[in-house]
Each structure stands twice: as structure tokens, then as C-alpha cells.
Amino acid sequence: MVKSKPSILHFSSLAFKLALFDTRGLYRRSVIGPFWLTISMGVTAATLGFVFGTIFNAPMEKLLPSITAGLIFWGFISNCINEGCLCFVQSEALIKQLPIPFFVHIMRLFWRQLFILGHNFLVLPLVFLFFDKSFSFMSFISIPGLILITLCLSPITLIFAVICARFRDLSQIVSSILQVSFYLTPIIWLPSMLPNRAGINLLEFNPFFHFLEILRGPLLGTIPSMMSWIIVISITLASWVIGLIIFFQFRDRLAYWL
């Protein structure tokens, strides 16, 4: 009797279970488990909101929700890219021992980060409640935004995972670039704080700004511009083309690089 090959649903389920195992393993023997992430995010957002709100004399009811949402989504974006750099390296044992498709390890990473995103997101309703704000129907636009960002980050993660398997130092370079990008992106500050229009125009060349626009904007009651959608979709398509070319070119060498 011929055995049927595992389907994409089978491997998706495997990635989900592995990610769930990873998340549970991080907080084994912890009393409140992954909710430490929620507490840490809340304390960080409150501290940054107070400091920068005082420095720039910005209205706290506008700045703190923006900082909170920005930190939550930036954590998802940056962690996916940072951990993606070492995705195959850290999965060396599984790659060498089991015939699992390489993309399962990418899906495992994204499921793990989505779990963390879900825990961190719990802070935002509390911030809204404190300032007597509420989510609107527009907030649901963030859902297709999150799906699009996930589709965009997947090939980017794949590219870095393949290249970093060969050149390990690249992960440090990527981490440094992300750290600089954090300060260049309106996460802990508002675009309106820029001294002139020229600074605002420069934001259009920052892809992370557009990522946050379609994720954070709807939650804060702002409709993302069509330009942001076009830029993110364009980056997504280009990343998939480049990512698949690189992957199929070097996938046979990956196991030897690890």
C-alpha cells in the first residue's frame, strides 16, 4: 500500500504545535507564564510615554496609545526578522535528522511570534480604557494589515535565514540596522513632532513606517493611506520573487552550511 505524502495542512499543524511547545517551554515553572510579556510591555510603554510625553510636551492621551501600539507591532516585526536570521541555524538538529520542509521552520517562527503578539496586545485595551477611548469598526482593518505584513515578512525572513546559514555575522548587522530603524520610525514619537515638512516627507522612504501605518493606524482611528498599502504590497511581491529565487538556488546546500 502506497503511503500518501503529508499535505501542507499537516506541516502547518506541525509548525503550530512546535511553536506552542516553544512558547510553553519559555515559561515552564513560571506562575503567570507568558503574561510576563504583557506586564513587561505595559511597564515599558508607560515609562516611555511618560518620559517622551514630558520631554516633548505631547498630549499623553494621544502619545501613550500610539507608543503602546507601536511597541507591540514593532516587537512582532523586529523579532520575526531577528529570529529569522538564525531560524535554520537553531533548527539544525531537526533539519539534519528529519525530512521536514524548510518552510516549516519559518512557519514555526511566525506562529511563535503571533502567540507573543497576542499576549502583548492585551496591554492596548487597558491603555484605551484608561484614556476612555474605544476601538471602532475601523480597527478591523488591522486584521488584513497583519495578514499582509506576515506575508511580507515571510520571504524576508526566508532570505535572511538562508544567507545567515552561510554568513553568521550578518545576523549582527541586521540586528544593528533594526536598532537604528527603531529610532528612525515613529514608534516612541509622533510624526507631528518633526520640526518641518521635509522630515515628514523622509518618512515615506522608511518601509517600517508604512508597516506600522497599516497595523497601528486603524487601531488609533486613522485610515492608512493608499500609498502605504501600495508600498507594502510592492515590497511583499518583490520579497517573494527574490526569496524564492535565493531559496531554490541554495536549498541543497543548506544542510552542509549548518
MOURNOR-V879380 format. One record per helix or strand of 3 or more residues. SS is the DSSP state (H for helix, E for strand). FROM is the first residue (numbers start at 0). TO is the last residue. If there is no record, write none. Layout:
# MOURNOR-V879380
ss-><SS,SS>
from-><FROM,FROM>
to-><TO,TO>
This chain:
# MOURNOR-V879380
ss-><H,H,H,H,H,H,H,H,H,H,H,H,H>
from-><7,34,59,86,91,101,136,169,190,196,206,217,225>
to-><25,54,84,89,96,129,165,183,192,202,215,219,256>
